[in-house]
Amino acid sequence: MPNINQQKKRVRSAARQRLENLRYRSTAKTLAKRLEAAVTAGDKNQVETERLALERWLDRSVAKGALHRNTAARRKAQAARLVSAGKR
């Protein structure tokens, strides 16, 4: 346990940041699952809507520092591959 005031503050702020990063990561996974379900259902409008929502969320999480940019790029590429496989 820290006994310096600044370190106590860092522990509190790190806990807040950890929860915020968890929210970004968790929502990205949820959006990816929704996209996969839409592709399986075959609804083209829903697929495009879900893909755009996922890409926007990934870009936002990179900007906030919750995800690494290469991780977001990989997940966007996986989503694009999923969508193109569903169009066949």
N, C-alpha and C positions, 0 to 999 in steps of 0.2 A: 504494500500500500504506500503510495507516495506521501511524503510529509512536506513537500514544497508546494506552495499555492499554485504556481504555474503548472506543475505536473498534475495536480488534482484537476485543474481545468482541462488539461489535455486528455485526461482519462474520460471526463464527461463528454467532451466534444468528439473524441474518437468513438465513443459508444453511439452518439447520434449519427455520425457519419457511417458507421457500420450498419445501422438499421436502414439508412437511406440507400446505401449500396445494395443491401439485401432486397429492398423493394424494387430497385431497377433490374437486378438479375432475375428475380422471381417473376416479375411482370413480363420480361422478355421470354422466359420459358413458357408462360401461359399463352402469350400471343403466338408463339411457334406452334404450340399444340392446337390452337384454334385454326391456324392456317392449315395444318395437316388434316384436321377434321373437315375443313371446307374443301380441300382438294379431294379427299375421299368421297365426300358427298357429291362433288362434281358441279357445284354452283359457281359459275365463272365470275359473277359480280362479287360474291362473297369472298372468293379467292383473292381477287384484286384488292378489295378493301382490306382484308386481313394482312396481305403482303405489305401494302403501304403503311399500315399501322405498325407492323413489326419493324420495318426499316426506319420509320420515324423514331420509334422508341429506342432502337439500337443507336441511332445517331445521337439522340439526346443523352443516352447513358454514357456514350464516349465523351461528349462535351462536358458532362458532370464529373467524369473521372471514375465512374463505377465499373466500366469495362475498358479493356485495352482495345485500341483501334483495330488491331489485327483480328482479335476475337470477334468484334462486330462485323468486320468484313467477311470473315469465314462464315458466320451465321447468316449473313445476307446472301452469300453465294449458295449456301445450303438451301435457303428458302427459294431462291431462283431456280435451282435444280429441281426442287420438289414441285414447283409450279409448272415448269416445262415438262416434267415427266407426267404430270396430271393432264396436260393438254393432248397427249398422244392418244 
